[in-house]
């Protein structure tokens, strides 16, 4: 879906699909593609009727061995390094007609059919990051001593821990409530988007508080809280 000049603004994509005998020729670039270097099968969205804007997008199933398809520049990210991200290049890439996913010019519907649940699923990541940061901070404030006592006995530290806990549990309650509703067949586009918005914002706040609980140690590479903060900032 994503391109160098279009992310959430899907309609502005520039990848074009031109009808030819037996299929389509794709030309253009996709960017920020998760698992792009290793995927053998990809779902790609392209403009088939540019004049129709959002109603002129079609979804295609592309195999990595299709002629004219290639992956370029694996991105060097500061986090989420467990999944490679790269640029996809299409140069007169032929895609057979049977690889059209859904109907021609109906790709926006294919995209949106899974986007709400995708957002909800991704909301779980920030919950884990907050929990990890909270657990690490709790352990640290109980073992780190200053002035002859654990820093967890100081009111300032207790306030930080309380803030971390309430933000974590509020986020968890929201995400779980939306997930429960979806399980029961009540999918709310507004709340699926809201859950990832809220949980990611709180994850940044909670992990930053966790770093501050560690004082100077919170800014040293090698401490477990550092990659947790980096991941929360990317989520």
Order of alpha helices (4+ residues) and beta strands (2+ residues): beta-beta-beta-beta-beta-beta-beta-alpha-beta-beta-alpha-alpha-alpha
